[in-house]
């Protein structure tokens, strides 16, 4: 049910009497003295409040009426707000202006929380902000700013949602909402202060396609008295049900509070992809699904054009982008699914990395056999430099191993494995290697916890698809042909061309040139000589059916890399995430360019171990141990005969390559559910 829109032009409500004197030439009278002029003020205000505001000062009007229950409620609310300051206006960069541009906290909130509209009170300056993403949205805000059509509703018993309606020129509309948690002291205090003051400041930002944010303008809006009265009643009713809310001290966040925060961060990491994929599964013919598929098609065609050296045609992209943006805006959300930490199993924790105010932070959640779900935050030392470009992979790993030492507390708490979710600033950083060095037995990645579904049954006679292209007429990768031959021999299949017309088999191995960049047109894999052989994540999302696929191995440069912006729709989706979204259970990929000989050797050992009954993680571990020593680990020594037949010089080539690229094998990483 749509919320009821309230009258945007409320009657004014005087708040409070004060013992302040009114000075005349001969005598000083208290404002509540019967001989003062306040009876005249009260009479004028009773008949015409607008005229009273023109004739008298606000102090005189406030002094006209005695304190009542509502006045006392507001007094108490403002008294509580005195000790709660989210941001001080005197702090440089706290509020937007033409001089300071966009505050860092706004950029952090949008990037790490995906919060395109949120509240940010300073205690006595109640504030909301809204980040628009199109001209249509900005025009709608401009029209609404003259008389905001407010609404209030309660989506849950402990949540109060305030907001306003935006009407678009095509007849569609959207609700911009700001949710306050009545069981959270800080949230409740900010809400009560805003209701007492009766005015909210709204800052409008514009999200640009270049991943930047621009401050547009700010304005103030008076809250309708009906909205204020209704909210106060809802707060009082909630307080009556939960007397503990009357405690004046701030309550520390609980595991449940932090878990809600993790849920929000995960949802917003690839929010538009989540929304569009969910709608596509629900209704394949809906307007949002059609606009989503059209946008993916345009992205794929754009990537093909760039790949063959053509010039991008931005007109189709802009049109498809705006249509999808409009469809997302006008399609109501279906809520955020709660995080199910139990899916991780025993002794495994979920860790979300993100930056806030320039510092690396993380949130941790795991299920303890003694206390149930535990969830808490960690902030790391400022010594961690996420922009570090070292001389070697090993130097980079050592830097992060030192900086992430605080996470060893999990080892003492019985956690042995980690599943990482990384934000935009840390997505491509090899944290897995640093955390393995700290002593964790497993470290893998996921972009969405719910994607870690129940494991599929292991089929000893699994089918496999092997696709590789060495690009003989271009940047020739000779090892690719050998790598594919070895893996094909292991599964007793022949290398084939990639076709997404049919569901993909249990094992998929793709080898060739990989590329990744900041632009939507810079992500893909070259798997054949023709344009149709160029695979992009958009084609995977559009066409791939991996419902029966247990493993996808992407043996190419930067196949797990993604430099995505905080305001993107579905551009620059990393290839590993595309396959996970298409249904694959596990994806092995790389976070940077990698030596092709090292990649071929690593792949061969991995598939040999997997074929011989090892789990995906154990196969990954054996491939790491073999690559680290430049020779086969004893557990996979039988692979030597297969390598000798298909790759006679493998031992010499691997040894030479490890001299040039001794740590490239550390760039391989595992995404998805690798455990059984």
VENUR-V362550 format. One record per backbone hydrogen bond with DSSP energy under -1.0 kcal/mol. CO is the residue of the C=O (numbers start at 1). NH is the residue of the N-H. If there is no record, write none. Layout:
co nh
CO NH
CO NH
//
This chain:
co nh
18 20
22 29
27 24
29 22
30 33
33 36
37 41
38 42
39 43
40 44
41 45
42 46
43 47
44 48
48 52
49 53
50 54
51 55
52 56
57 61
58 62
59 63
61 64
68 72
69 73
70 74
71 75
72 76
73 77
74 78
75 79
76 80
77 81
80 83
81 84
88 91
91 94
97 101
101 97
103 107
104 108
105 109
106 110
107 111
108 112
109 113
109 115
114 116
116 131
118 129
125 122
126 201
127 120
128 203
129 118
130 205
132 207
134 138
135 139
136 140
137 141
138 142
139 143
140 144
141 145
144 147
148 150
149 165
150 6
151 163
153 161
156 159
158 182
160 180
161 153
162 178
163 151
164 176
166 174
168 171
172 168
174 166
176 164
178 162
180 160
181 184
184 188
185 189
186 190
187 191
188 192
189 193
190 194
191 195
192 196
193 197
194 198
198 223
200 221
201 128
202 219
203 130
204 216
204 217
205 132
206 214
208 211
212 208
214 206
217 204
219 202
221 200
224 228
225 229
226 230
227 231
228 232
229 233
230 234
231 235
232 236
233 237
234 238
235 239
236 240
237 241
238 242
242 245
243 246
244 247
254 258
255 259
256 260
257 261
258 262
259 263
260 264
261 265
262 266
263 267
264 268
270 274
271 275
272 276
273 277
274 278
275 279
276 280
277 281
278 282
279 283
283 286
286 290
287 291
288 292
289 293
290 294
291 295
292 296
293 297
294 298
295 299
296 300
297 301
298 302
299 303
300 304
301 305
302 306
303 307
304 308
305 310
306 309
314 318
315 319
316 320
317 321
318 322
319 323
320 324
321 325
322 326
323 327
324 328
325 329
326 330
340 343
341 344
342 345
347 416
347 417
349 419
350 365
351 421
352 363
353 423
354 361
356 359
359 356
360 380
361 354
362 378
363 352
364 376
365 350
366 374
368 372
372 368
374 366
376 364
378 362
381 384
385 388
392 396
393 397
394 398
395 399
396 400
397 401
398 402
399 403
400 404
402 405
404 407
405 408
406 409
407 410
408 412
410 415
411 414
416 441
416 442
417 349
418 444
419 351
420 446
421 353
423 426
426 429
429 431
430 434
431 435
432 436
433 437
434 438
435 440
436 439
442 418
444 420
445 672
448 451
449 452
451 453
459 462
463 507
465 509
466 496
467 511
470 477
471 474
474 476
477 480
479 483
480 484
481 485
482 486
483 487
484 488
485 489
486 490
487 491
488 493
506 550
506 551
507 465
508 553
509 467
510 555
511 469
513 526
515 524
519 522
524 515
525 535
530 533
531 534
533 527
535 525
536 540
537 541
538 542
539 543
540 544
545 504
546 549
549 585
551 508
552 588
553 510
554 556
555 512
558 561
559 576
565 568
574 578
575 579
576 580
577 581
578 582
579 584
580 583
582 546
585 673
586 552
587 671
588 554
589 669
590 560
592 558
595 599
596 600
597 601
598 602
599 603
600 604
601 605
602 606
603 607
604 608
605 609
606 610
607 611
608 612
609 614
610 613
615 619
616 620
617 621
618 622
619 623
620 624
621 625
622 626
623 627
624 628
625 629
626 630
626 631
633 636
634 637
636 639
637 640
639 643
640 644
641 645
642 646
643 647
647 650
649 653
650 654
651 655
652 656
653 657
654 658
656 660
657 661
663 666
664 667
665 668
667 591
669 589
670 445
671 587
//
